[in-house]
Structure formats: structure tokens, C-alpha cells
Amino acid sequence: MKMSRIRTALLLLFAFTFVQTSGALGQSSAAAATPEPDQIRLTWTGDPATTMTITWRTDATVASGLVQYQEGNSINSNAREMQARAQDFKTDLGTTRLFSATLAGLSPNTRFSYRVGDGKRWSGILSFKTADPDAKTFKFLVFGDSQSPVTGGDPYGEWRETVQNAYKANPDASFFVNVGDLVDFGQIGAHWDAWFAAVKGVIDAIPAMPLPGNHESYGSRDTWKPEFFTAQFVLPRNGPVGLKEQAYSYDFGPVHFVVLDSQAEEQRRYGDILSIQQSWLESDLTTSRKEWKIAFFHRAPYGVKPDRDEKEVRNAFCPILERNRVGLVFTAHDHGIKRTFPIKNGVAVKDPSEGTIYYVTGRSGSKTYDDIEEKELSAFFHAPFDQPNYFVVEGTDTKITVKTVLRDGAVIDTLTLDKPKANTFMGAPVQF
């Protein structure tokens, strides 16, 4: 069968790649775990206004973990402490320990300082800000595939420069999303070490709300589930049974966000994960009363690669998203940049309030495809061969602006959606 041939070929590739990957990445800026806390990351599992989840890594000798935190810009004797939950994390590189704690009852719209450790060995003092529950504004960053094949001493260097540039240019962003394929081999530890090293200084300051792509399933002979992904990112567990932290939803300001797992091909042995998500997705969207709805999943239903047609994903998700007036969908996988016209039932419609706009988010790492093309229903297209890119999404309860930005800061496309007034496109002309 086709899938059996694909899996056999990939396993042979993994066997070859593992040796080269481990050696090359071992020379990068990523470091092995020690008793000192590192790879500190923020996520949300509850209300962004009153909670924050903090996760970090040590080696397996550290028995316990603590978070110290307090309002303001310092940590002193008035700091509160919270015990962290510990779990062993086993990879091809050995066993490390992950600690995680969810701080609750935090004051909204407040800057907090924090540090993590075991009571003797502490990280440096870091900080985050809780959300304003009454805010009508929002701003976040979106990154396409950050996966980076091994090409020398710093294989995730392009991802490092992209994410650091994006955050430096947008220090008021409240969080960021990576739309899958964070790493090239999701079940090989060295790739994650390099990924976390690259995003240090960003992921410990604003939450990451990522999702799995197909490459999060690659690198293991034993499983096609994205096990390293779900172990390392503590995310909302409100998704469908069997896909906790792979599919989930959350609210921020006037926006309802929904995250889906489109990797049916990799996980088919575990059942039909697309149909499992359909009823959950319908219920999740129909119960939301937020002004805007935005969705994320990895495989692009309206992509830019000529040899791909994600019909299965398109049929499973798009009718539900469009029926429930999801305004924007961010996808990835094809390593090209595309914005569609507003679409309903596979056809472009003139009024964006009656359709859904789908993005393909390009690349934030070093991997490119040389055969991408504009394809169908495209309002804007760009092949990011020269440099990676990212997206800045900001707005209010009545307006959203999406900027497509190259790593050097050049804005190559801008979309503005007004609600409930007529929507206005800026950038590529609207043609039907």
C-alpha cells in the first residue's frame, strides 16, 4: 500500500539522518541538559488574564522544581513560590527532566517577574505580563515551518534570526504561534535542543501556542504520534479525546482561536483523527461568542505546491470553518506564502464576511521548495527563496490587520478586515 511504502522510505531516511543530525547539531549552540534550569518556556492552559504556565528542563539528577514570582520587576523576600510537577523526558540523547507549573489567581494586566529552579540553583530573573480581560485590542506573531535541515554548525540559525527579529520589531506582541513543523525530525532530541536554543529570550517572555505538523511525527521507529511535541509543550486540554494538546482552543481579547491537527496521514494507524475533530470543532465554534474567530492547522487546503492536494483535510475542516464564519485560517506545510480570496464552498466570494481567507505561512527556517506556484484562488503569492518570513496580526473588536513581513522587516502584503463594515483589501488587488 502507498502508506506502507511511504513509511518504509521514511524509516530508512531516519536511520541515515539520525547519525548526521546528532553529530552536526551537537556542534551548534544547543547544549546538553545540566542541573541548571534551561529551555524555559511559557504557554497558556487557562485564562490568559489570570494564569501562566511555565515549563523548563534540567538533567535527571534534579529532584524537584519551584517557581518564584511576584508583581513588578524584581524577586525578593516577598516572592510567592509554587511547586512544579516533574516528569522524565526520554529521547535518543538520554533522559532529562521536565518541570511545569501553572500559576493561577494572577492579577490581570500586570507585569510579573519570575525565576525557576530547585531552591538552590535558579535561572535568571525573567518576566511576563498577564492579559487585560477587558481589552478590545490584540497583537500576536505567526511563524510558518521553522524546521531546518542540518547544514552546518548552526542549523537552526535562520529560525533564530527570524524569531528574534520578529520579537525585537514587535515587543508588544502578546504571544506567538508556530503552525507546525517546528523541527525537521520531531522525535530526535537534538533538533529540539537547537530549536529551544534559537528561541531563548522570546519563548520565556511571551507564551508560545504551537501545533504539530507532519515532521513532529518523524524520527522514531516506534510511533507516529508527536510524542516529543506533546511532552514539551503544556497546552490547553480542552480538545477531543485522543488528541489532547494536539487540538485545542483558547480566547484572547476579542478573538477565539482554534487549533487543529491535520496530520491524518502520519497518524492513520491510531484512527481517523480528522473525523474525531469534526464534531468537537463544530461545537467549539458554535458556542463561542467572540467577535473574531481564527483557526490554525498545518496542511494547507489551498496550497502552493503543484504535487499536493490536501482534499481530505479540506473536506474535513473547511465546511465547518466557513459555516461558522471563521475569518482567517493560517496553514503551513508548503513553504510558500499565499493569501486566498475569501472562500466559501470552494469558490471565491466578494464579501469577506461571507467567506474565509486562508493563508499559507511560508517559512521561518531554512527549508525551501523550488517548485511552489500561485495555484488556485490566490489573492497574494510570494516564494520566499531569498529569506524567511513571519506574520504580524493585530486588531480590535472591529478591525484586523495581517502583515506579511520578511525577516529583514520588509512588509510585502497587508490585509485589513473591518467588522461589521465592508472589508477592505490592501496590497494585491482583488480580482474575480
N, C-alpha and C positions, 0 to 999 in steps of 0.2 A: 504493500500500500504506500501511497505518497508520503504520509506522515512517518511511516517506519523508515523510509529512505532518508527523509529529512533528518530524523533523529539520529540515525546511524552516521550520517555525514557530519552532523554537528558534534557528536561524541568523539569522532576521530579528530575533528578540529580542536576540541577542547584538550584532548590529550597532548597534541602538538603545542597548542598555545600556552598551556599551563606552565611548561618549563620556561618558555621565553618570557611569559608575563611575569612570573615570580622573580626571575633574575633581573629583568630590566626595571621593574617597579621598585625592587629592593634598593636601587641606587637613587631613587627620587627623594623628594623632601619628606615623604611619608616615613614615619618611624614606628618601630615595634612598640607594643604596649609595655608600660612600666608601672610601678606603684603610684606614680603621679597621675592625676586625672587628666585626660585629654579627650579629643573628639567631642567636645561639649556641644550639644545641640538643643534648640528649642522647638517645640511643637505645641499644638493645642489639642487637648482631648475634651475640653469643656468650654465654658463661656469665655471668649477672649477678653472680656472686661474684668473678670474676677479670678481667672485661673491661668497658670502657665505650667507646662510640663517640661522638665529639664532632664536630659539623659547624657551620660558620659561613660567613658571607658577607662579601665585600669587593667593591669595584669591580674592573674588569678590568685595572687597572694593576698589581695586586699579583701578583708572580711566584711566590711560594712561601709556605707556611704551616707553622707549628710549634705544637706543644702542649708547654708546660712543666707538669710535675706532680710532686707529692711528697706523702707522707703528712703529715697534720697540717693546721694552719690558716694556713700561710704558704707563700710561694715564695721560696727563697733560692738560694745558690750550689750547694746540694746537689740542686736540682731535676733531674729527668730530662727529656729532650727527645725528641720524636718528630716526624718529618717527616709532613706531611699530604699526601694525594692531592688534586690540584686538577682541577676541570672547569669549563668555561664553562657558564653557565646563561643561555639566551636567552629573553626574554619580550617582550611587546609594549612594555615600557618600555626595552628595550635589553639589553645583555649585562653580566652580573655574573659573579663567580667564586665557586664553592663549594669549600670545603676540608673534608676529612673525614679523621679518623684514629681507628683503633681501638686503644685502649690494652689491652695483654694482660699476663698474668702479674701482675696486681694482687693485693695481699693481701686476702683475704676479710674482710667485716665491718669495713671500715676507712674512715675519712674521708680523702679526698684533696682537696687544693687544686689548682687548675689555672688557666692562662690561655692564650689563643690569640693568635697574631699572626704577624708575618713576621720577627721578630728585632729590629725597631726600634719598630714600632707594636704595642702589646699591648692586649688587653682588660683590664678589671679582674680581680682575683683572685676566682674562683668556687670552688665545692666540690661534691662529690658523695660518696655513700657506697656502697661495694660491698655486695652481699648476703651474708648469712650462709648458707653451704651446708647447715648443719645445722639451720637454723631451722625450726620447725614452725608459725610464725605468718606472716601476711602482711597487707598493707593497701594498697589502691590506690583510685584515683578513676576514675569513668566519666562521660563527658560525651556527651550526645546532640548533635544538629545545632547547631554553633556558627555556621553560615552567617548572614550578616546583610546584608539588602538595604541599599542606600545610602539613608540617611535623615538626612544632615546631616554635620557636621564630624567626628564620631567614630562611624562606622557600626558598628564592632566594639566599642563601649563596653560593651554588655551582656555580651558574651563576656568582655571584660577583667574586669569586676566579678565575674562568676560564677566564673571560674577562679581569680582572685586570692583571693576569699573562701573558696573551697573549700580551697585550699592553706594559707591562713592558719589555717583551722579544723582542718586535718589535716596539720600539718607533719611527721608521722611516716609519711605515705604514701610508698611506695617508688617508685611510678610512676603514670602516668595513661594512660587510653585515651580517644580520641575516636572514636565509632562512625560516622564518615563524614559527608560534607557539612561539612567543616571550614570551607569558604568557599562563597560563593554562586556564584562563577564561578571554577572551579579552574584555568582556563588564561588568566587575566588577572592580571598581576603585582601590581597594586595591592591586590587582595584579600589576597594572601599577605603583602604588606608590613604591612597593617593587622593581620592575624591574628597574625603574629610579634611585632609591637609590643605587642599585648594580653597575650601570654603570657610576656613577658620577666619574669625573676625566678622563674618556675616551671619552664619547659622547660630552663633551664640549670642547674637544681638537682636535678631528678628526670627520669628518662627518659620520653619520650612514645612510646607504641606505638600509632599510629593506623592507620586503614584507610580506603580510598576509598569514597565514596558516589557517587550519580549526579552531583552538582554538581561533583565533581572532574573530570568529563569535559566540562564545559560551558565555552564561551568561545573555542573555536578552530574555524576553518572547515576545518582540515586533518586533524584526528584526533579520535577519541572515546576514546582511551586517556588515563588520568590522568597525563599525562607530567610536569606540574609537581609533582604529588604524589610520584611515584617519584624524581624528580631531587632533591627537597629533604629527603626522609626516607630515611636509610640504615637498612634493616631486615633481619631475617634472610632469607637467600636459599635457604631450605630448602623453599619451596613448589613447586607444579607448574610444569613448563616452560611458558614464555609468560606466567606470572603472578608472577614473582619480585617480592617486596616488596609485591605486592598481596594475596597469600595466603601465610601463614607460620604457624609455631608456635614456642613457647618455653616453658620451665619457670621457675617462680619458687616457691621453697619447696615446699610440698606440692601445688601446683597446676600442671596442664598447660593452657596457653592455646592456642587455635587461632583463627586469623583467616582469614575467607573474603571473597571478592569476589562480591557478589550482583548486580553491575551487568551482567547479561546483555543487557538492552535496549540500553544505550549501546554495548556492545562486540560486538554480534552480527556485525558485518562481519569480525571477527577470528576467528570460530569460536564454538562453544558453550562458553563459559567455565565454565558450571555442571557439565557432564559431565566437563570436564577436571579439575575439583577433586574429583569424587566418589571416584575410586579412591585419590587422594592422601589425602583426608580419612579414608577407611576405614583405610588403612594407618597413618596418623599416630596415630589414636586407639587402634587395637588394640595398638600397640607401646608406648604409654605405660603406666607403672606408678604414676603419681601417684595420690594419694588422691582428688583432685578434678579434674574437667575442666570448663572454661569456654570457651564459644565466643562470637565476635563476628562479626556481619555487618550490613550497613546496612538492607536491605529487610526489613520485618517480616512473617514468615509468619502471625502472628496480630496484625494491626494494629488501628488505631482510626479509620481514615479510611473512610467508607462507600463511596467510589467506587474503592477499591483492593482487589484480592485477589491477593496475591503467590503464586498457585498454583504457578507454575513454580519459584520459589525454595523453597517449602515442600516440594514433591515431590522436589526435588534434594537438599536438605540434611537435612531433619528426620528421615527414617527412619534415616539413618546416625548422626546425633547421638543419637537416642533409643536405638537399638540398642546403642550404645557407652557408655550411661549418662553422657552429658554432663548435669550437674546444672543448669547455668544457661546461658542464651543471652541476650546483650544485643544488641538491634537498635535501629533508629532510624527515620528517614525520615518518620514521620507527625506528629512534633512534639507528640505527646501522651504521657502516662505511663500505662503499663499493666503489670501483672504477671498472668500467667495462672496458673490452677491447673496442677499438674503434668500433662503431656500425654504420651500415647503413642498413636501411630497416629490422631491427630486427635481423641482422646477424653480427657476428664479422668479421672485416676485418683486414688484416695485417698492412696496411699502415694507421697510424692515420690521415694523410692528407686527406684520403678518407672517414673518419667516424667521429663520435662524441663520446667523452668519458663522461660518466655520473657518477657523484659522489652522494652517499648518505652520508650526512654530520654528522651522529652520533648524539651526544647530547652535549649541553653546560650547561644544567641544571641538575636537579636531577632525572628526569623520565627515567626509563629503561623498556625495554621489554625483558622477559626471553625466548622468542620463536623465536628470529631472527636467520636467517641462510644465508648461502652464496648465494644460489639460482643461477639463470642462468647468463651466460656471465660475470662472476666475475673474475677480474684480481687481486683484493686485497679485503680482508674481515677482519673485526675485530669487535667483540662485546664489546662495551665499558662499561662493567659492573663495573669495578674497579674504573674508574674515567672518567670525561668528557673529551672533546677534542675540537680542533679547527683546522683551516687550514691557512697556510701562502702561499699566491700566489704572486709571484714576477717574473719579467722578463724584457725583452726588446722588440724591434720590431721584433727580430728574435728568441727569446727563452722565454719559460715559464717554471717555476718550481713550482710545487704544493707539499707542505709538509703537511702531516697529523701528528698533534702534540697532544700528551696527555697533560693534564693540568699541569703535573709536568715538562714538557719540553721535554719528550722523543719523538723523531721522529720515527714513526712506518711505514711510507711509503713515498716514494718520486717519483714523476713523472716529467720527463723532456721532453718537446716538443721543437724541433728545427724546425725553419721555415726559408727558404723553404727546408732545407736539410732533410734527413731521420730522423725520430723521434726515440729517444732512451728512453726506459723504465728503470727506476732504482727502485729496490725494488722487488716486486713479479715478477717471471719470466713470460714472455709472452708465452702462450701455446694455440694452436688452435686444 
